[in-house]
C-alpha cells in the first residue's frame, strides 16, 4: 500500500464506510484538562503501556431513531452500530499488526455487563473522551460527543 500509515488507515475506514477517523497521541490523556476527567487507570498508557497513538473511528446514527429512545428501534440501532464499530476496529487492528505496528482494539462497552455498570458506572475506557482528543467532536450540554 502507498501513503502514510494514517492515510492507509483512513483508506481502510473508507472501504468499511466509516466516515469518522481521528488520531491522538496517548500522552494527551495526561494533560491537566484530563486529570479531573479521566482517572489514571482508565487512560491509554495504563490500559496498554506500549500505546503511542489512539485511533478513534465513528459512524453516524440516525437522529429520528435516536429520538425514539427508549424503544426497541433505538436498542437495535445501538446494538448494530456498536457491532459495526467493534468489527471495524478489529479489522483495523489486524491490518496494523500485519504492517508491523503492534495494535489492540478496545470494544465499545468495556464494563462487562449492565449489572457491573449499575454498581460502578464507569467503563474501562472512554471512547467519548478519545473522540474529543482526536478532534472528532465536542461535548454537548448533555455530556455526549457532538460531531459535525
ABEGO torsion letter per residue (X at the ends): XBEBAAAAAAAAAAAAGBABBBBBBAAAAABAAAAAABBAAABAAAABAABABBBBBBBBBBAAAAAAOBBAAAAAAAAAAAAAAAAAAAAAAAAAAAAGBBBBBBBABAAGBAAAAAABBBBABBAAAAAAAAGABBBBAAGBBBBX
